[in-house]
Amino acid sequence: MRLPLDHVVAWQPDRLAIDPWTVLRLARYRRRDDAPAAVWDATRAMTARAGELVAASARLRLVRVTRVSPDGAVLARGTAFSGHAIARHLGGARQAIAFVLTLGPALVAEVVALGERQDLR
């Protein structure tokens, strides 16, 4: 996809695959064998359910990077981001893609409902 500078472009994948191993890595499992079988089963069930509910979409904009310092970066219209990670990732960049992403209302509603019931399955 080619993005024109400063124009908002809609993006929506046909399907979003959610990998159980990625979820477990985010839960700080370092090796596949570290997760017990019951955790794998629950993670597979959760990612399958999330895959049924997710409706990912985003809005993307290619923007100019006007300044990067050790403490952050500033974009062409004056929006500033602080942090060493931003500075590291945008160091030397003349452009960046700013985006807003949603996974859709059905997945959000499911997460809220499970949280209200304190159901962590």
Backbone bond lengths (Angstrom), bond angles and torsions (degrees), N, CA, C in turn:
res aa  C-N    CA-C-N  psi(-1)  N-CA   C-N-CA  omega(-1)  CA-C   N-CA-C  phi
1 M - - - 1.445 - - 1.523 108.42 -
2 R 1.295 115.80 129.31 1.466 121.04 176.89 1.526 108.32 -99.99
3 L 1.324 116.13 128.20 1.461 121.18 -178.32 1.524 110.49 -104.53
4 P 1.326 117.12 127.31 1.472 118.88 173.02 1.526 109.32 -75.71
5 L 1.304 116.74 145.48 1.463 121.95 -178.83 1.527 110.84 -60.84
6 D 1.323 116.32 129.63 1.466 125.43 175.07 1.528 116.01 65.88
7 H 1.297 118.94 16.42 1.468 121.63 173.87 1.521 108.69 -107.81
8 V 1.319 116.91 138.03 1.460 121.33 178.36 1.532 107.73 -82.38
9 V 1.312 114.74 129.35 1.461 121.59 -179.22 1.524 108.25 -121.04
10 A 1.323 116.71 133.48 1.471 121.40 177.09 1.521 109.41 -81.76
11 W 1.328 115.88 143.52 1.461 121.87 177.33 1.519 107.94 -136.29
12 Q 1.324 116.08 135.93 1.465 121.01 176.97 1.521 108.11 -151.22
13 P 1.338 117.00 120.52 1.469 118.47 179.22 1.523 110.67 -75.71
14 D 1.333 116.08 154.49 1.462 119.85 175.50 1.523 110.52 -64.26
15 R 1.321 114.77 -39.70 1.467 121.02 -178.12 1.522 107.74 -153.28
16 L 1.299 116.01 144.65 1.455 120.15 178.37 1.524 108.17 -117.00
17 A 1.304 116.65 113.56 1.463 121.38 178.80 1.531 109.04 -85.58
18 I 1.316 115.92 132.96 1.465 121.17 179.19 1.524 107.32 -112.63
19 D 1.304 115.45 114.93 1.459 122.55 -174.99 1.531 111.05 -85.84
20 P 1.338 118.32 121.77 1.477 120.15 179.22 1.532 113.04 -57.50
21 W 1.322 118.33 -37.70 1.463 120.05 -179.07 1.532 110.73 -65.40
22 T 1.324 117.96 -36.46 1.458 120.58 176.55 1.525 110.22 -62.17
23 V 1.316 117.26 -41.73 1.465 121.31 177.91 1.530 110.14 -61.48
24 L 1.314 117.00 -44.20 1.471 120.37 179.82 1.524 111.43 -66.39
25 R 1.326 117.95 -37.18 1.471 119.75 176.14 1.520 110.32 -63.27
26 L 1.336 116.89 -39.88 1.470 119.86 177.03 1.524 111.35 -65.72
27 A 1.332 116.00 -25.06 1.469 121.09 175.56 1.530 110.92 -85.86
28 R 1.317 116.25 10.07 1.466 125.21 173.75 1.527 115.92 76.92
29 Y 1.307 117.10 21.32 1.463 118.84 169.11 1.521 107.02 -77.74
30 R 1.329 116.78 130.52 1.464 120.47 -176.75 1.522 112.62 -93.06
31 R 1.326 116.50 -30.73 1.464 121.04 179.30 1.519 108.81 -129.65
32 R 1.306 116.34 148.30 1.462 120.72 -179.57 1.530 111.70 -57.34
33 D 1.317 116.24 -35.74 1.467 120.33 -178.23 1.528 112.86 -71.58
34 D 1.324 117.75 -14.73 1.465 120.76 -179.65 1.531 112.37 -71.42
35 A 1.323 116.88 -26.57 1.468 120.61 -177.52 1.530 109.29 -85.91
36 P 1.330 117.75 124.05 1.472 120.59 177.86 1.528 110.81 -63.22
37 A 1.319 116.03 159.01 1.472 121.78 -178.60 1.527 111.70 -55.71
38 A 1.333 117.45 -39.77 1.465 120.66 -179.48 1.535 111.24 -64.42
39 V 1.326 116.65 -35.60 1.465 120.79 178.17 1.527 109.57 -69.25
40 W 1.327 116.84 -42.06 1.466 120.58 176.19 1.528 110.07 -59.89
41 D 1.322 117.39 -46.12 1.474 120.92 -179.56 1.525 111.26 -59.73
42 A 1.318 116.28 -46.16 1.467 120.48 -179.78 1.527 110.67 -64.84
43 T 1.324 116.56 -40.39 1.465 120.52 -179.37 1.525 110.60 -66.64
44 R 1.315 116.92 -41.50 1.475 119.62 176.90 1.528 110.79 -62.16
45 A 1.316 116.81 -42.14 1.470 120.37 179.41 1.530 110.58 -64.87
46 M 1.332 117.06 -43.65 1.469 121.10 -179.92 1.522 111.47 -63.94
47 T 1.337 117.38 -43.96 1.461 119.31 -178.30 1.532 111.14 -69.81
48 A 1.320 117.69 -33.11 1.469 119.98 175.80 1.522 110.05 -65.15
49 R 1.328 117.32 -44.27 1.465 121.30 178.75 1.527 111.02 -64.55
50 A 1.320 116.57 -43.31 1.462 120.15 178.01 1.525 110.40 -62.12
51 G 1.331 117.06 -38.83 1.454 121.10 178.15 1.521 112.72 -62.26
52 E 1.330 116.47 -32.58 1.466 121.01 177.07 1.530 111.41 -70.77
53 L 1.321 117.28 -32.40 1.460 122.14 -172.49 1.531 114.68 -95.07
54 V 1.309 116.84 -26.49 1.459 120.05 -171.98 1.535 111.26 -67.55
55 A 1.318 113.86 139.08 1.469 122.34 174.46 1.530 106.71 -137.82
56 A 1.315 115.39 73.70 1.463 121.06 -174.08 1.522 111.14 -67.85
57 S 1.330 114.60 139.62 1.460 121.07 170.79 1.519 107.94 -154.64
58 A 1.316 114.58 155.17 1.466 119.38 -177.44 1.519 110.11 -146.32
59 R 1.312 114.28 163.26 1.452 122.79 170.49 1.520 105.95 -121.96
60 L 1.321 115.98 128.39 1.465 122.55 -175.52 1.521 109.86 -117.73
61 R 1.317 115.65 146.39 1.466 120.52 174.80 1.525 108.59 -143.77
62 L 1.321 116.13 126.55 1.454 121.64 173.90 1.519 107.55 -82.04
63 V 1.325 117.30 123.44 1.458 122.36 -176.04 1.526 110.69 -127.27
64 R 1.320 115.97 155.72 1.463 120.66 176.47 1.527 109.55 -82.03
65 V 1.295 115.18 141.48 1.471 122.10 172.57 1.519 105.92 -98.04
66 T 1.331 117.09 118.89 1.469 119.73 -176.72 1.520 113.48 -94.65
67 R 1.330 116.45 -28.00 1.464 118.07 -178.78 1.521 109.98 -155.62
68 V 1.317 114.97 137.95 1.467 121.51 172.72 1.522 107.11 -128.91
69 S 1.326 115.22 128.06 1.463 121.15 176.68 1.520 107.30 -125.50
70 P 1.311 118.29 172.49 1.473 119.42 178.51 1.528 113.57 -59.60
71 D 1.329 117.25 -18.69 1.465 121.04 -177.11 1.526 114.32 -99.64
72 G 1.347 118.59 -3.52 1.458 119.38 -179.65 1.507 112.73 156.79
73 A 1.353 115.24 -158.51 1.462 120.64 -177.31 1.520 109.81 -145.75
74 V 1.340 115.40 155.12 1.457 122.59 177.60 1.527 107.59 -124.45
75 L 1.346 115.71 134.00 1.455 121.44 177.86 1.519 110.39 -93.71
76 A 1.337 117.29 168.36 1.463 123.31 -172.27 1.522 113.56 -55.21
77 R 1.311 118.64 -38.10 1.473 119.98 -177.24 1.529 112.47 -88.85
78 G 1.317 116.58 10.49 1.454 120.01 174.48 1.518 115.41 98.40
79 T 1.322 117.64 -7.23 1.462 119.69 177.94 1.522 109.18 -65.26
80 A 1.325 116.02 129.31 1.461 121.12 -177.21 1.525 110.26 -116.68
81 F 1.309 115.24 142.38 1.462 122.54 175.64 1.515 107.48 -123.73
82 S 1.318 116.41 131.13 1.458 119.73 -180.00 1.524 109.45 -104.01
83 G 1.306 114.17 155.89 1.457 120.25 175.63 1.512 112.20 127.99
84 H 1.309 113.69 145.09 1.465 120.17 -179.12 1.530 111.88 -66.94
85 A 1.337 116.99 -33.40 1.468 119.66 179.86 1.525 110.47 -65.62
86 I 1.337 117.13 -42.93 1.474 120.89 177.14 1.525 109.25 -59.42
87 A 1.312 116.98 -46.49 1.464 121.33 179.72 1.526 110.79 -60.37
88 R 1.313 117.28 -41.78 1.466 121.14 -179.28 1.530 110.71 -66.94
89 H 1.338 116.97 -44.51 1.466 120.29 -176.56 1.527 113.01 -73.16
90 L 1.330 117.29 -30.73 1.465 119.52 -178.60 1.525 112.91 -100.92
91 G 1.318 117.52 1.25 1.462 120.61 178.78 1.523 110.56 -56.09
92 G 1.326 116.39 124.32 1.454 121.54 179.35 1.524 114.47 82.80
93 A 1.325 117.58 -5.31 1.463 120.64 -178.29 1.530 110.29 -81.04
94 R 1.311 115.90 141.14 1.466 120.79 173.77 1.522 110.64 -99.96
95 Q 1.334 116.05 -19.86 1.459 121.43 179.62 1.529 109.18 -139.97
96 A 1.330 114.90 157.29 1.462 121.26 176.37 1.528 107.74 -145.84
97 I 1.303 116.30 160.33 1.456 120.79 175.29 1.518 108.00 -104.73
98 A 1.323 115.27 116.93 1.466 121.49 174.38 1.524 106.46 -91.99
99 F 1.334 116.75 142.30 1.458 118.17 -178.00 1.514 111.83 -150.05
100 V 1.331 113.94 157.16 1.461 123.54 171.08 1.512 105.07 -124.95
101 L 1.327 116.65 131.05 1.462 121.90 -175.54 1.514 110.11 -127.36
102 T 1.332 116.16 138.72 1.460 120.83 172.20 1.523 108.37 -127.10
103 L 1.308 115.60 148.27 1.459 121.11 175.13 1.517 111.09 -96.95
104 G 1.323 116.82 0.86 1.457 121.73 173.83 1.512 113.95 98.53
105 P 1.334 115.93 157.28 1.464 120.88 -174.84 1.523 114.80 -69.95
106 A 1.332 118.89 -30.68 1.474 120.07 -177.68 1.523 111.29 -66.32
107 L 1.322 117.20 -43.29 1.466 120.10 179.15 1.529 110.45 -67.76
108 V 1.314 116.98 -41.87 1.466 120.64 178.19 1.532 110.23 -60.63
109 A 1.324 117.22 -44.75 1.474 121.12 179.89 1.530 110.86 -61.80
110 E 1.315 117.62 -40.21 1.468 121.52 178.65 1.525 111.00 -63.79
111 V 1.327 116.61 -44.50 1.472 121.02 179.42 1.530 110.30 -62.90
112 V 1.330 116.94 -43.80 1.471 120.91 178.77 1.525 110.22 -62.42
113 A 1.327 117.56 -45.61 1.470 121.28 -179.23 1.524 111.15 -62.52
114 L 1.318 117.85 -43.29 1.471 120.70 178.22 1.527 110.48 -63.85
115 G 1.340 116.59 -40.45 1.466 119.97 178.51 1.513 112.37 -64.77
116 E 1.325 116.59 -40.58 1.470 119.66 179.19 1.519 111.48 -65.40
117 R 1.321 116.09 -34.22 1.469 119.83 177.62 1.529 111.77 -84.59
118 Q 1.331 116.27 -3.93 1.456 123.06 -173.99 1.518 110.76 54.25
119 D 1.314 114.43 41.23 1.466 122.98 -179.99 1.526 107.34 -101.69
120 L 1.306 117.49 108.22 1.466 121.71 -174.92 1.520 112.89 -99.10
121 R 1.323 117.19 18.24 1.473 117.07 -179.10 1.486 112.83 -74.62
